[in-house]
Amino acid sequence: LQDWLRGLAALCVVTFHSYQHNRDPQTWAWPWSGAAHQAMLGTDLFVDMFFVLSGLVLWLPVARAGVESAGGRPGRVLLMRRMARLLPLYYTIVLVVWAATTPSLPGHWQDLLTHLTFTQIYSDRYIFWTDGPAWSLAVEFHFYLLMALFVPLVNAGVRRVAGRRGRIAVVSALPALCLAVGVGFLVWATVLTSHSDTDWSVWFSAPSRAADFGLGMALAVLVAAGVRLGPAARSTLAVVGVAALAALVMTRPFDDTALSEWWHPLYSAAVVLALGAIVLHEGPWSRLFDARPLVFVGTLGYGVYLVHEPVMRLLGHLGLLPDPRPGAFFLWTALLVAVPSLALAWLSSRTVEPAGLRLLATMDSRGRRRDYYDHLADRPDRSVRTACPAPADAPR
């Protein structure tokens, strides 16, 4: 499910960036106006959905182990498993794009350094350089690290409390903290202080998206706690969640940056409602989630998301994209960008990304170096010296 939704979100982001690319270069007028333009601008809700899904997927095994008092895996395992999948792809794209766009050394080495260390979100200058969408991966990395650091506290906490409710409270602490930090940060950024529209390191920072992760993690706690809903309740959640997203998109005040930023946690809350209709039951799942085209695109979601902007820049440099113009012509741009992006993402899924998974396979489920001969531990003939018996007349 999460891969399917990430794939859908990635294609929507490609479409929006194609729409953005088709702005009039003289007046910066958008291709559409009115309700259609408002709907297109609202596609950034899919980035919030990325964060909600990450919070749900990563915190769910931690929450389940905590609620069941089963002793979860070390935090480093959570971090290693996520990084094994994302780092090879992320580093490859960053290094290739930076090298290809740097005419002479040392170039903007600060840009490369911040991207490699996921710290570009602290720089108003470099945050969108090299690969613009990579800012969201930098934000995610901060929360991967936070979760990994918090896991030992969860494991210690569930050992010290008595009863299921106490354990649920322990695994709910980090989601509540993230939600509080996210709301508190928005209060500080929009009410207590004032910031320019171009203060990117404020509006695209990790704290600005903390509520997204907190809400996704809170949904994971509900799943781990065994909350299950009947068909009527799930249908109601789905309708309310989708209707809320539509209403939020059409009412978001994009002309007021400070007020508009509050729509991100609202988007996430609506996404959680819609997701609750899917995950808060035992199944069976809808056959729609198994549709092959959607599954195929879903498995390539992160690759498409990261590579599509460099592809768009390259095609534009080569003059292969249509000139900006009003109307729906931007859909041709989206198609021209999506096809090679899908191809490159597929190639990466067969070459670059498996490299990280192979490295991960050298570790066991506890994050320790794997012992490939542990199945021989109880055999008396494990020692190599038993492989060839000594001659009878050998000296003793």
Stockholm file with secondary structure:
# STOCKHOLM 1.0

chainA/1-396         LQDWLRGLAALCVVTFHSYQHNRDPQTWAWPWSGAAHQAMLGTDLFVDMFFVLSGLVLWLPVARAGVESAGGRPGRVLLMRRMARLLPLYYTIVLVVWAATTPSLPGHWQDLLTHLTFTQIYSDRYIFWTDGPAWSLAVEFHFYLLMALFVPLVNAGVRRVAGRRGRIAVVSALPALCLAVGVGFLVWATVLTSHSDTDWSVWFSAPSRAADFGLGMALAVLVAAGVRLGPAARSTLAVVGVAALAALVMTRPFDDTALSEWWHPLYSAAVVLALGAIVLHEGPWSRLFDARPLVFVGTLGYGVYLVHEPVMRLLGHLGLLPDPRPGAFFLWTALLVAVPSLALAWLSSRTVEPAGLRLLATMDSRGRRRDYYDHLADRPDRSVRTACPAPADAPR
#=GR chainA/1-396 SS CHHHHHHHHHHHHHHHHHHHHTSCTTTCCCSCCHHHHHHHHGGGHHHHHHHHHHHHHHHHHHHHHHHTTCCCCCHHHHHHHHHHHHHHHHHHHHHHHHHHTCSSSSSSHHHHHHHHTTCGGGCTTTTTSSCTTHHHHHHHHHHHHHHHHHHHHHHHHHHHSCSHHHHHHHHTHHHHHHHHHHHHHHHIIIIISCCCTTCHHHHTSTGGGHHHHHHHHHHHHHHHTTCCCCHHHHHHHHHHHHHHHHHHHHHCCTTCHHHHTTHHHHHHHHHHHHHHHHHSSCCCCCGGGGCHHHHHHHHTHHHHHHHHHHHHHHHHHTTCSCCCCSSTTHHHHHHHHHHHHHHHHHHHHHTHHHHHHHHHTTBCTTSSBCCTTGGGTTCTTCSGGGSSCCCTTSCC
#=GC SS_cons         CHHHHHHHHHHHHHHHHHHHHTSCTTTCCCSCCHHHHHHHHGGGHHHHHHHHHHHHHHHHHHHHHHHTTCCCCCHHHHHHHHHHHHHHHHHHHHHHHHHHTCSSSSSSHHHHHHHHTTCGGGCTTTTTSSCTTHHHHHHHHHHHHHHHHHHHHHHHHHHHSCSHHHHHHHHTHHHHHHHHHHHHHHHIIIIISCCCTTCHHHHTSTGGGHHHHHHHHHHHHHHHTTCCCCHHHHHHHHHHHHHHHHHHHHHCCTTCHHHHTTHHHHHHHHHHHHHHHHHSSCCCCCGGGGCHHHHHHHHTHHHHHHHHHHHHHHHHHTTCSCCCCSSTTHHHHHHHHHHHHHHHHHHHHHTHHHHHHHHHTTBCTTSSBCCTTGGGTTCTTCSGGGSSCCCTTSCC
//
